[in-house]
Amino acid sequence: MKFTRYCRSLLSTPAMAVERYTKSHQSGADIAMVDLEDSVPPARKEEARRLAEEFFALPSTKLARSAVRINSLSGPDGLRDLIAITRYRVKPDLVLIPMAESPRDIEIAAGALGADCPETEFLAVVETPLGIEHAPAIAAAGHRLRGLVFGSADYAFAVGARLSWEALAHARARVVNSARATGVEAMDAPFFEVADLAGLRREAGLARDFGFSGKIAVHPRQLALINDTFSPDEELLAHARRVVAAGLENGRSVTVVDGVMVGMPFFEASQRLIEQFDPPRPDGSHHAQHQPQRHPQDHAPTDTPNHATET
């Protein structure tokens, strides 16, 4: 399995909900996103673009990677979003490109942002039948593209499928394979039943086992479970430490750890895992001894799912 802190979780906040901006950045999501697309009515798109600038200009208390979901580049609002972003005082870390159906969508975004946003990266949302067919080409669209996101709701509606894991397994597998074939990340669609944490745990586990890097949250209460699911547990980290120690001891030549033959790829993967999830303390000990439990008690949230996204 591949684990990364780049995109275990993403939480969306409507651009019009300015009062939620700070909480979004401090929610525990790896990516805090302001949404200009589905959550904004057509008559308020321009207002949303102006308000969204403040999402990126918050004080340094931000804990998440900042992102913005623009409108589809098949219409004028998407291009207007990109032009507005170039004028922001602080640029987003990521731009989500919805309804991506060809590499041209990524090329348009890169060309519009140009030298004004040199550090901004892209996630392409694949959520149409044509997008699924072209997923391999989209995933290879350029160095600024960091991953693919599967949009289950729009895809299921377009093909007339149920919004279940089994019905959409083929599309999910194609997204993951396309992403991994080109070395980029893959994020799974949201689990929309906010009160059903057991269902979320099952679907997040399936997504992890499929090879997804993370999953979108529709409510802050889902974040802890999602982050936990897409993080290595203590047993895996302990094994990684043993592999790294064995590699240091024998000069990274092939050796046996826990009865398994390991070589350079294992050493490198274990080292990356430790660097991201178990960095040593100043005294040389590690942090992983207090990993969260894999199976927190299920309970229904008491507040309403006001962060929902239709990705």
Buried (B, 14 or more C-beta within 10 A) or exposed (E): EBBBBBBBBBBBBBBBBBEBBBBBBBBBBBBBBBBBBBBBEEEEBEEBBEBBBBBBEBEEEBEBBBBBBBBBBEEEBBBBBBEBBBEBEEBBBBBBBBBBBBBBBBBBBBEBBEEBBEEBBBBBBBBBEEBBBBBBBBBBBEEBBBBBBBBBBBBBEBEEBEBEBEBBEEBBEBBBBBBBEBEBBBBBBBBBEBBBBEBBBEBBEBBBEBBBBBBBBBBBBBBBBBBBBBBBBBEBBBBBBBBBEBBEEEEBEEBEBEEEEBEEEBBBBBBBBBEBBBEEEEEEEBEBEEBEEEEEEEEEEEEEBEBBBBB
